[in-house]
């Protein structure tokens, strides 16, 4: 018996195949979904380069859905975190589970976990305590707390940390990535997402957290992207353990997540940004076209595959027979700057099941 999430991907993926999601990748995504909780809310992380075919699956979990994670022991979520989420960690509005398709098949299904923090809080240090406690519970071991604290304390007025990713499940960092460049990040690190930074305040912020690399490259990339979108989230990676004497533990790569207020076709900023990424050599034209067609709503009437049996059964049992539908949006486009000068672009595609 296939899971409701796997059958939901039957409905969602046809509009992405084959340009954004190769057929063999779609099959792997559905196989992965068979072992995941019945949480029909999440997204796809798609690489936009010409020869980049990797796609990762994400699930967004809200408070009160912890029992669904406990039922699926294969997701390897720490029980201590799930136990404290409704109480001591109640200010965390959501967590994201990211499942990497490139993990060795003999390893357990251990997701990368992102903690969503209260949004718009300034000074940023007000949310540091809950973030540190969440990382403690997810890691279950000692780690370099001072690095995370600096990321919070260095935030200017109005700037805040929105998410913390605990990347302890990622290994094999010496393997080449999609760009062909070896990824030298440590075996286990934190991803820190910082919102509301502007390009002119980026160099100062980087220096305050201990960055010793080039600031002109990421600032120039951020300025270029800011000409197309309203907001950019800055994503930083830092090691969990002691770093060599010459480095403060911050990896010399910066992610720039580009966000616009509306959705295509009504919001023209997305098309302008993607057009520029095509000119920049970071996005295939066919992938651009599919991304702009992704936003919308899929229903049993326009779906290109049979509707999930689980959802159909609920519709028939409910007296009002509510409409079952999947809403789809472009979440953000991410451009990653690396100290070698290499750039990589990814798209994050949101989906959520709704009853209406």
Secondary structure, 3 states (H helix, E strand, C coil): CCCHHHHHHHHHHCCCCCCCCCHHHHHHHHHHHCCCCCCCEEEEEEECCCCCCCEEEEEEEECCCHHHHHHCHHHCCCHHHHHHHCCCCCCCCEEEEEECCCCCCCCCCCCEEEEECCCCCCCHHHHHHHHHHHHHHHHCCCCCHHHHHHHHHCCCCCCEEEEEEECCCCCCCCCECCCCCECCCCCCEEEEEEECCCHHHHHHHHHHCCCCCCCHHHHHHHHHHHCCCCEEEEEEEEECCCCCCCCCCEEEEEEEEEECCCCCCCCCHHHHHHHHHHHCCCCCHHHHHHHHHHCEEEECCCCCCCCCHHHHHHHHHCCCCCCEEEEEEEEEEEEEEECCCCEEEEEEEEEEEEEC
